[in-house]
Amino acid sequence: MVVAGDDALAQRLAAELRGVYGERVTLVVPPAQHGARSPVVGRARATAALLDRVSAAVNRASGNGNGGGTGGSDEAPGSERVVEAAELTESALSHAGVERATALALVYDDDETNIRAALTARRLNPRIRLVLRLYNRRLGQHIEALLDQASALASAATPGGAPDGGTANSSRPGGNAEAYDASTTVLSDADTAAPALAATAVTGTSKVVQTEGLMLRAVERPPPGPGEVADPGLCTLALLSATTNDPAGADGSEGSGAQGPQLLPDERAVAAATGRGTVVLENVSYSGPELNSGRGVVPWFGSLLSRRLRWSFVGLVACVVGLAVASMLVTGEQPLQATYLTLLDLFAINDPAVGQPPGRQILQLCSGLVGLLLLPVLLAAVLEALGTFRSGTALRKPPRGLSGHVVLLGLGKIGTRVLARLRELRIPVVCVEADPEARGLALARSLRVPVVLGDVTQEGVLEAAKIHRAHALLALTSADTMNLEAALSARTLKPDLRVVLRLYDDDFATAVYRTLRAAHPGALTRSRSVSHLAAPAFAGAMLGRQILGAIPVERRVLLFASVDVAGHPQLEGRTVGEAFRAGSWRVLALDTATPEERRTAPASVSGPRGPRLVWDLPSARVLRPEDRVVLAATRRGLAELLGRRPRQRAGT
């Protein structure tokens, strides 16, 4: 496996492949990042120092990234080789061993760099599996089709063999060259992490994975009281850690031991667990396409004029109706005639009521007075409408009386995707952004989302976002210290505010999480790392798996994947109940599409089509080889279920 990138996602992805799946990894990073300690995952913590020494020794043997490489075929499983490259040129890719690699992940922050390297890698090895990190969705679809077409043409030109005389390896157990997956997968770390971040801010306990209209919603439930029986929902996905209700307790990571969360427990474990909350799959529904805004006449009129002006018009109309009724009673005229005379008096175009009864004269004077009041109201309406049209392309300010909203700090790549997700859920949002040229401001302007331009560290910015009446704060800037300062400032203004922080450093996140939870035990605090949420999906795509999404359970991750039953003895020929392995994987749904339909219209990595999935499967249902299932799995469980055979050297 070759991973190339310039930020935290590359480091974490390499650690995921090495520590969880036991893959031989070559990590390509810019020279400035050499020596930065990469995160370690799971059991790799115990061997981190050894692996670092192996990496350094390999670097010295290869001339520190300046000499030739063999692709790492002699390395032990789970080892890592670091290659320094200022630019991802053809020579750098060759030195990293792309010609003999199974998969290549290009996770640079710049889309153009990833596309250029992908085109070069496809030319060097048409049968390599490519995973690209692209923020532009539409461009990603075109690039994915282009690279897959190039791979198909190259495979047709060299049938039965791998390019350059290499050996084609399959990622499937017992695979062969014909079954070798040389697909291209385009992912976005922002799209992968946005549903979890948005769900955490909205409810604090809900986790959502949306897959092309299909929504999986997992909900945290508190421990049942004495004599109560917890509702398991469709199924119980996890047991929360025993120290969840303890403000100074463990953080729920993989190193928490028996006190930590238990993913995918069996019925006996759920029944035996006392005092623990649960994460259950509460609702699975097809959300369908996005709802249209559907602005009618009344909403359009409301957006054009202020509330005070609308009430002024209502009062004037009521006055006109009252005068018309009074005129009808005094003069005895028909309703239409009385209304007509009242309007003439209102606009001062009727003859004076000289020589007429006093009642008629009094009504004419009252109508003239109402007409005088109508003039400034009409002028204010015209000026306000002109101001509305003028500011149609400007950023909105938070309206008066706004409450129960989510304050979103940062409109970069992650913040923009989270904003779109919150608006899909019809959640009121107020954005805070310091950069007037941020990429998310255009989306906020088009969605008419209120935005406060200013540095959150300055006094008055959070107050302008109505933080004292907000439901939650989402701090998603790229600076950990700024997110922390915003959270502390917000808690000063509203101690019970729900806070979700984007923090990269795990140790720093753990310290912040424990401190905030101890200082504010009645308020919900969550720390989330985008690379931590996105790395499992990228790793699964590199191994040829369709990862639908990831749901965070405290500081662990539960994966949802689409898997073909064929070739997996743990699933094939077994019932749904027999295929369940506690703590590793659980079958949730069945894809009813035929194999021919999957070949002609395969599901993307973001998930299968919602209407083809059957949920709430009976435990006696037998899984056939032609079936495809959706399952929930831990990272190690997925690695065990779909583990790859050790690769042999070419010619052996």
Secondary structure, DSSP 8 states (H G I E B T S, - for coil): -EEE-SSHHHHHHHHHHHHTS---EEEEE-GGGTT------GGGGGGHHHHHHHHHHHHHHTTTTTS----STTS-TT-EEEEE-SS--HHHHHHTTGGG-SEEEE--S-HHHHHHHHHHHHHH-TTSEEEEE-S-HHHHHHHHHHHHHHHHHHHHHSTTS-GGG-----SSTT--STT----EEEE-HHHHHHHHHHHHHHTSSEEEEEETTEEEEEEEE----TT------S-EEEE--TTTT-TTS----GGGGGGS-EES--HHHHHH--S--EEEEEEEEE--S-------HHHHHHHHS-HHHHHHHHHHHHHHHHHHHHHHHHH---HHHHHHHHHHHHTT-S---TTS-HHHHHHHHHHHHHHHHHHHHHHHHHHHHHHHHHGGGS-B---TT--S-EEEE--SHHHHHHHHHHHHTT--EEEEES-TT-TTHHHHHHTT-BEEES-TTSTTHHHHTTGGG-SEEEE--S-HHHHHHHHHHHHHH-TT-EEEEE---HHHHHHHHHHHHHH-TTS-EEEE-HHHHHHHHHHHHHTT-EEEEEEEETTEEEEEEEEESTT-TTTTT-BHHHH-BTTTEEEEEEE---HHHHHHS--BTTB--GGGEEES--TT-B--TT-EEEEEE-HHHHHHHT-------TT-
